[in-house]
Every structure is written in C-alpha cells, then in structure tokens.
Amino acid sequence: MPEVTNVRVEIVDGIPVADHIALLREAGWFRDGEDPSAMRRLLDGSFLIAAAIDSQGRTIGMGRMISDGASDGYIQDVVVQASSRGLGLGRRIVSLLAAEGRRRGLGWIGLVAAPGTVPFYRALGFEPMPDHVPMLLKIPDGNPR
Ligand SMILES: CC(C)(COP(=O)(O)OP(=O)(O)OC[C@H]1O[C@@H](n2cnc3c(N)ncnc32)[C@H](O)[C@@H]1OP(=O)(O)O)[C@@H](O)C(=O)NCCC(=O)NCCS
C-alpha cells in the first residue's frame, strides 16, 4: 500500500459542511432534498470525530464515534472519498477513533460493518459477535442512513 504523507488524520471538533456533505453523498448517506444544515447535528452530537485532511485543507475522509463517554462507543459514518481509497486512510481513521476511545476509558467499541467491509474491520482487530445480530427499528419516515 502506498504511504500517504501529505494527508493528516486527526481528531477534530467539526468538518466544513461542504466537505461533510460531499463525503456523506459519496457513501450514499445524504439524500437529495435533505437539509444540509441539519447534518451539523450529526457532528455536534458525536463523542469523537476523526478527519483525513489533505494538503489543501480539504477533508477527504472521516469517521465518528457516538458514546456515553464512560463505557461504550459506536463507530459510525466511516468514509473516504472514492479517489483516495486504498491508501490506508480508512485504516488510520478507524484506528485513531479506537485508540482515542480507549485512551478516554471506553471498554466496549463496536460498529455495524457495511456489506463487504468485514475484512477491512477484521484487519483492525474487530470481530463479528457470535449470535449477536444488529437490529433496526422500522420508522416509516426515518432516515435510512
Ligand atoms: C471502507 C472504506 C472506509 C475503506 O477506506 P480505505 O481508505 O479505502 O481503506 P484502507 O486503504 O485504509 O484499507 C485498509 C485495508 O483494508 C482493505 N480494505 C479496504 N476496503 C475494503 C473492503 N471494502 N473490503 C475488504 N477489504 C478492504 C484494504 O485493501 C487494506 O488492506 P491491506 O492493508 O491489506 O492493503 C472505504 O472503502 C469507503 O469509504 N467505503 C464507502 C463507505 C463505507 O462503506 N464505509 C463503511 C461503513 S461501515
């Protein structure tokens, strides 16, 4: 894997709204007609946000963690822009979130792996939980993200 030295991956307080929307859109997590300003609440309500920032200051990858801050953390919305995938950025984002969560005392860090991403997360130390099944409440007007 080529080493990317001109992209920094760090814990941030927020992500510029245009970069955030572009990343969500690439992953299929932003629907046309959605209120872009509402996306800020996703970040404001997160325990940790990790961003991959290129040499021009653009956020080209992200991930976030939702947590009680004491015990459990869930990693969400991990995405790297399509043209920058395969360069180790996703690995750096998830590793940073997990390390920072552990540093802050979390003992349970989980996620729901999207189809096809199990090998990606396995390589970072995550394991499927035997007999546990992710479940989702059906909410007619809910956001499918
Ligand atoms: C999943 C995703 C974040 C990976 O980001 P990335 O920057 O391309 O990943 P990396 O370059 O850090 O890859 C790390 C390792 O995982 C592997 N990998 C990456 N994506 C993979 C996938 N979908 N399936 C299997 N292996 C994968 C890489 O080959 C690499 O392996 P190596 O170290 O042996 O070379 C990126 O593909 C993405 O944004 N996908 C769309 C959104 C999405 O599905 N996010 C996950 C939600 S749970």
The ligand as a Tripos MOL2 file, in Angstrom:
@<TRIPOS>MOLECULE
LIG
   48    50     1     0     0
SMALL
NO_CHARGES

@<TRIPOS>ATOM
      1 C1        -14.4890    1.1940    3.7640 C.3       1 LIG1
      2 C2        -13.5890    2.3890    3.4550 C.3       1 LIG1
      3 C3        -13.7820    3.4650    4.5150 C.3       1 LIG1
      4 C4        -12.1250    1.9200    3.4630 C.3       1 LIG1
      5 O1        -11.2930    3.0620    3.3280 O.3       1 LIG1
      6 P1         -9.8760    2.9670    2.5960 P.3       1 LIG1
      7 O2         -9.1390    4.2250    2.8830 O.co2     1 LIG1
      8 O3        -10.0470    2.6120    1.1640 O.co2     1 LIG1
      9 O4         -9.2270    1.7210    3.3550 O.3       1 LIG1
     10 P2         -7.6620    1.4540    3.5770 P.3       1 LIG1
     11 O5         -6.9300    1.9330    2.3570 O.co2     1 LIG1
     12 O6         -7.2720    2.0300    4.8850 O.co2     1 LIG1
     13 O7         -7.6470   -0.1150    3.6500 O.3       1 LIG1
     14 C5         -7.0740   -0.8170    4.7300 C.3       1 LIG1
     15 C6         -7.0880   -2.2810    4.3790 C.3       1 LIG1
     16 O8         -8.4390   -2.7390    4.2430 O.3       1 LIG1
     17 C7         -8.6370   -3.2460    2.9280 C.3       1 LIG1
     18 N1         -9.9690   -2.8380    2.5150 N.ar      1 LIG1
     19 C8        -10.4110   -1.5770    2.3250 C.ar      1 LIG1
     20 N2        -11.7170   -1.5800    1.9890 N.ar      1 LIG1
     21 C9        -12.0950   -2.8750    1.9660 C.ar      1 LIG1
     22 C10       -13.3160   -3.5250    1.6980 C.ar      1 LIG1
     23 N3        -14.4460   -2.8540    1.3820 N.pl3     1 LIG1
     24 N4        -13.3440   -4.8740    1.7480 N.ar      1 LIG1
     25 C11       -12.2100   -5.5590    2.0800 C.ar      1 LIG1
     26 N5        -11.0310   -5.0040    2.3590 N.ar      1 LIG1
     27 C12       -10.9780   -3.6790    2.2890 C.ar      1 LIG1
     28 C13        -7.5590   -2.6320    2.0740 C.3       1 LIG1
     29 O9         -7.2730   -3.4310    0.9620 O.3       1 LIG1
     30 C14        -6.4200   -2.5790    3.0440 C.3       1 LIG1
     31 O10        -5.8170   -3.8430    3.1670 O.3       1 LIG1
     32 P3         -4.2020   -4.0010    3.2140 P.3       1 LIG1
     33 O11        -3.7700   -3.2620    4.4400 O.co2     1 LIG1
     34 O12        -4.0200   -5.4720    3.2790 O.co2     1 LIG1
     35 O13        -3.7060   -3.3830    1.9610 O.co2     1 LIG1
     36 C15       -13.8740    2.9770    2.0360 C.3       1 LIG1
     37 O14       -13.8200    1.9290    1.1020 O.3       1 LIG1
     38 C16       -15.2170    3.6940    1.9150 C.2       1 LIG1
     39 O15       -15.3090    4.8900    2.1630 O.2       1 LIG1
     40 N6        -16.2910    2.9450    1.5090 N.am      1 LIG1
     41 C17       -17.6340    3.5390    1.3340 C.3       1 LIG1
     42 C18       -18.3100    3.8300    2.6660 C.3       1 LIG1
     43 C19       -18.4110    2.5980    3.5500 C.2       1 LIG1
     44 O16       -18.8730    1.5410    3.1350 O.2       1 LIG1
     45 N7        -17.9510    2.7530    4.8060 N.am      1 LIG1
     46 C20       -18.0190    1.6960    5.7970 C.3       1 LIG1
     47 C21       -19.2760    1.8240    6.6100 C.3       1 LIG1
     48 S1        -19.3910    0.5320    7.8550 S.3       1 LIG1
@<TRIPOS>BOND
     1     1     2 1
     2     2     3 1
     3     2     4 1
     4     2    36 1
     5     4     5 1
     6     5     6 1
     7     6     7 2
     8     6     8 1
     9     6     9 1
    10     9    10 1
    11    10    11 2
    12    10    12 1
    13    10    13 1
    14    13    14 1
    15    14    15 1
    16    15    16 1
    17    15    30 1
    18    16    17 1
    19    17    18 1
    20    17    28 1
    21    18    19 ar
    22    18    27 ar
    23    19    20 ar
    24    20    21 ar
    25    21    22 ar
    26    21    27 ar
    27    22    23 1
    28    22    24 ar
    29    24    25 ar
    30    25    26 ar
    31    26    27 ar
    32    28    29 1
    33    28    30 1
    34    30    31 1
    35    31    32 1
    36    32    33 2
    37    32    34 1
    38    32    35 1
    39    36    37 1
    40    36    38 1
    41    38    39 2
    42    38    40 1
    43    40    41 1
    44    41    42 1
    45    42    43 1
    46    43    44 2
    47    43    45 1
    48    45    46 1
    49    46    47 1
    50    47    48 1
@<TRIPOS>SUBSTRUCTURE
     1 LIG1         1 GROUP 0 **** ****
